[in-house]
Amino acid sequence: MDDQLLDARGLKCPLPVLKARKRLRDLGAGEVLTVLADDPMAPLDLEHLAQEDGHALLAIAQEGDHFVARLRKGSA
C-alpha cells in the first residue's frame, strides 16, 4: 500500500502535529503517513507524537526548505 501524504508546509506549530495526529487516526495499523512540514519545531513535535501515541517514527530528514517525516501507525 502507498504511503498517505500530509502536506503541512506553511503551517506553524502546533498545526502540523495536530493534523498528523488526526490523519493517523484514520489509518489502519501498520499504514504509513508521510508528513511534509517546514516549521522548525515539526521534527521534535512529530517525534513526541510517535512516542506518546505508540507509532513508529521511521525516518525524518530535511529536504531543501522542508522536513519529510514517515510515521507508521501503531496497533493501539
C-alpha positions as CSV (number, residue, x, y, z in Angstrom):
1,M,0.0,0.0,0.0
2,D,1.3,3.5,-0.8
3,D,2.1,6.0,2.0
4,Q,-0.6,8.6,2.8
5,L,0.7,12.1,2.4
6,L,0.1,15.1,4.6
7,D,1.5,18.4,3.2
8,A,1.7,20.7,6.3
9,R,4.2,23.1,4.7
10,G,3.3,26.7,5.6
11,L,1.6,25.7,8.9
12,K,3.0,26.8,12.2
13,C,3.3,24.9,15.4
14,P,1.2,23.1,16.6
15,L,-0.9,22.6,13.4
16,P,1.5,20.1,11.6
17,V,1.4,17.7,14.6
18,L,-2.3,18.2,15.2
19,K,-3.1,17.4,11.5
20,A,-0.8,14.4,11.6
21,R,-2.5,13.0,14.7
22,K,-5.9,13.4,13.0
23,R,-4.7,11.7,9.8
24,L,-3.1,8.8,11.8
25,R,-6.5,8.2,13.5
26,D,-7.9,7.4,10.1
27,L,-5.2,4.9,9.1
28,G,-5.1,1.2,9.8
29,A,-2.4,-0.3,12.0
30,G,0.9,-0.5,10.0
31,E,0.0,2.1,7.4
32,V,2.5,4.9,6.9
33,L,1.9,8.6,6.9
34,T,4.5,10.9,5.2
35,V,4.4,14.4,6.6
36,L,5.9,17.4,4.8
37,A,6.5,20.4,7.1
38,D,8.6,23.5,7.2
39,D,8.0,24.6,10.8
40,P,11.3,24.3,12.7
41,M,9.6,22.6,15.6
42,A,8.0,19.9,13.4
43,P,10.7,17.2,13.8
44,L,10.6,17.4,17.6
45,D,6.8,17.6,17.7
46,L,6.4,14.6,15.4
47,E,8.9,12.6,17.4
48,H,6.9,13.3,20.5
49,L,3.7,12.4,18.8
50,A,5.1,9.0,17.8
51,Q,6.3,8.3,21.3
52,E,3.1,9.4,23.0
53,D,0.6,7.7,20.7
54,G,2.5,4.5,20.1
55,H,3.5,5.0,16.5
56,A,6.9,4.4,14.9
57,L,8.9,7.3,13.5
58,L,10.6,5.5,10.5
59,A,12.6,8.5,9.3
60,I,12.8,12.2,9.4
61,A,15.1,14.3,7.2
62,Q,15.5,17.8,5.9
63,E,14.9,18.1,2.1
64,G,15.6,21.6,0.9
65,D,13.5,24.0,2.8
66,H,11.2,21.4,4.5
67,F,11.3,18.3,6.6
68,V,10.0,14.9,5.5
69,A,8.8,12.5,8.2
70,R,7.5,9.0,7.9
71,L,5.4,7.5,10.7
72,R,4.0,4.0,10.9
73,K,0.7,3.8,12.8
74,G,0.9,1.6,15.8
75,S,-1.7,-1.0,16.8
76,A,-3.1,0.9,19.7
